Amino acid sequence: MTSPLTLSHARRADGASVLTVVGEIDQSNADALAAALDEARGAVVLDLTGVEYLDSAGLNVLFARSAGLELVVPPLLAPVLAVSGLAELVPVHGPEGPGSGASPR
């Protein structure tokens, strides 16, 4: 059974949009993620630490909107981003911040 996707917006002190995602990202809800990223203005920090599953539909959304994107990922997703090549296009780090060791680079 698929975990429902929850999306929540916030803004950092530096003005960057923060989009926090919880659940599973797959073909059934990738359009909702795409719409949420489209609504964000400027740089976007996409917090995926609550994501349990990410399929190719979700990866396609991230590739399509990679400009200005920063990803915060759990260790589970780091290899997926490395193998897909997305980690070479956007900054990727663990929840502890850049240099936290969760980066697949």
The 8 nearest C-alpha neighbors of each residue, nearest first, counted from 0:
[[1, 2, 3, 23, 22, 52, 25, 51],
 [0, 2, 3, 23, 22, 4, 25, 24],
 [1, 3, 22, 23, 4, 0, 51, 21],
 [4, 2, 22, 1, 5, 23, 21, 28],
 [5, 3, 22, 21, 23, 2, 6, 24],
 [4, 6, 21, 20, 22, 3, 7, 19],
 [7, 5, 20, 19, 4, 21, 18, 8],
 [6, 8, 19, 18, 5, 20, 9, 17],
 [9, 7, 18, 17, 19, 6, 10, 16],
 [8, 10, 17, 16, 18, 11, 7, 19],
 [9, 11, 16, 17, 15, 14, 12, 8],
 [12, 10, 14, 13, 15, 16, 17, 9],
 [11, 13, 14, 10, 15, 16, 9, 17],
 [14, 12, 11, 15, 10, 16, 42, 17],
 [15, 13, 11, 12, 10, 16, 42, 41],
 [16, 14, 42, 11, 13, 10, 43, 17],
 [17, 15, 10, 43, 9, 44, 39, 42],
 [18, 16, 44, 9, 10, 8, 43, 45],
 [17, 19, 8, 45, 7, 46, 44, 20],
 [20, 18, 46, 7, 6, 45, 17, 47],
 [19, 21, 6, 47, 5, 46, 49, 50],
 [22, 20, 49, 50, 5, 4, 6, 19],
 [23, 21, 4, 50, 2, 3, 51, 49],
 [22, 24, 52, 51, 2, 50, 4, 53],
 [25, 23, 53, 57, 52, 29, 28, 54],
 [26, 24, 54, 27, 29, 57, 56, 28],
 [25, 27, 56, 29, 28, 57, 24, 54],
 [26, 28, 25, 29, 30, 24, 56, 31],
 [27, 29, 30, 31, 26, 25, 24, 32],
 [30, 28, 32, 26, 57, 31, 25, 24],
 [29, 31, 33, 28, 32, 34, 27, 26],
 [32, 30, 34, 28, 29, 33, 35, 6],
 [31, 33, 35, 29, 30, 34, 36, 28],
 [32, 34, 30, 36, 31, 35, 60, 37],
 [33, 35, 37, 31, 36, 32, 30, 38],
 [36, 34, 32, 38, 37, 33, 31, 39],
 [37, 35, 33, 39, 38, 34, 32, 64],
 [36, 38, 34, 35, 39, 33, 40, 64],
 [39, 37, 35, 36, 34, 40, 33, 41],
 [40, 38, 36, 37, 16, 35, 41, 43],
 [39, 41, 38, 42, 16, 43, 37, 15],
 [42, 40, 43, 39, 67, 15, 16, 14],
 [41, 43, 67, 15, 68, 16, 40, 44],
 [44, 42, 16, 68, 17, 15, 45, 67],
 [43, 45, 69, 17, 70, 68, 16, 46],
 [44, 46, 70, 18, 17, 69, 19, 43],
 [47, 45, 19, 71, 48, 18, 70, 20],
 [46, 48, 72, 50, 49, 20, 71, 45],
 [47, 49, 73, 72, 50, 46, 71, 94],
 [50, 48, 21, 47, 20, 22, 51, 73],
 [51, 49, 22, 21, 47, 48, 23, 52],
 [50, 52, 23, 22, 49, 53, 21, 75],
 [53, 51, 23, 50, 24, 54, 22, 25],
 [52, 54, 24, 57, 25, 23, 55, 58],
 [53, 55, 25, 57, 56, 58, 24, 52],
 [54, 56, 58, 57, 59, 53, 25, 26],
 [57, 55, 59, 26, 58, 54, 25, 29],
 [58, 56, 60, 55, 59, 29, 54, 24],
 [57, 59, 55, 61, 60, 56, 62, 54],
 [58, 60, 62, 56, 57, 61, 55, 63],
 [61, 59, 63, 57, 58, 62, 33, 64],
 [60, 62, 58, 64, 59, 63, 65, 57],
 [63, 61, 65, 59, 64, 60, 58, 85],
 [64, 62, 60, 61, 65, 59, 66, 58],
 [65, 63, 61, 62, 66, 60, 68, 36],
 [64, 66, 62, 68, 61, 63, 67, 89],
 [67, 65, 68, 64, 89, 42, 63, 88],
 [66, 68, 42, 43, 65, 69, 41, 89],
 [67, 69, 43, 65, 66, 44, 42, 89],
 [70, 68, 44, 90, 89, 45, 91, 43],
 [71, 69, 91, 45, 44, 46, 72, 90],
 [70, 72, 46, 92, 93, 47, 94, 91],
 [71, 73, 48, 47, 93, 70, 76, 92],
 [72, 74, 48, 75, 76, 93, 77, 47],
 [75, 73, 77, 76, 101, 72, 93, 78],
 [74, 76, 73, 77, 78, 72, 51, 79],
 [77, 75, 79, 74, 78, 73, 72, 80],
 [76, 78, 103, 74, 80, 79, 75, 81],
 [79, 77, 81, 80, 76, 82, 103, 75],
 [80, 78, 76, 82, 81, 77, 83, 75],
 [79, 81, 83, 85, 77, 86, 78, 82],
 [80, 82, 78, 86, 84, 103, 79, 83],
 [83, 81, 79, 84, 80, 78, 85, 86],
 [82, 84, 80, 81, 85, 79, 86, 58],
 [85, 83, 81, 86, 82, 87, 80, 88],
 [84, 86, 88, 87, 80, 83, 81, 89],
 [87, 85, 81, 80, 84, 88, 89, 91],
 [86, 88, 85, 84, 89, 104, 81, 90],
 [89, 87, 85, 86, 65, 90, 84, 66],
 [88, 90, 86, 69, 87, 68, 91, 85],
 [89, 91, 69, 70, 86, 92, 88, 68],
 [92, 90, 70, 102, 71, 86, 69, 89],
 [93, 91, 102, 71, 97, 101, 96, 72],
 [92, 94, 101, 72, 71, 95, 96, 99],
 [93, 95, 96, 71, 72, 92, 48, 73],
 [94, 96, 93, 99, 97, 92, 98, 101],
 [97, 95, 94, 99, 93, 92, 98, 71],
 [98, 96, 92, 99, 93, 95, 91, 102],
 [97, 99, 100, 96, 92, 102, 101, 93],
 [100, 98, 97, 95, 96, 101, 93, 92],
 [99, 101, 98, 102, 93, 92, 97, 103],
 [102, 100, 93, 92, 99, 74, 103, 77],
 [103, 101, 92, 104, 100, 91, 93, 77],
 [102, 104, 77, 81, 78, 101, 86, 80],
 [103, 102, 86, 81, 87, 91, 101, 77]]
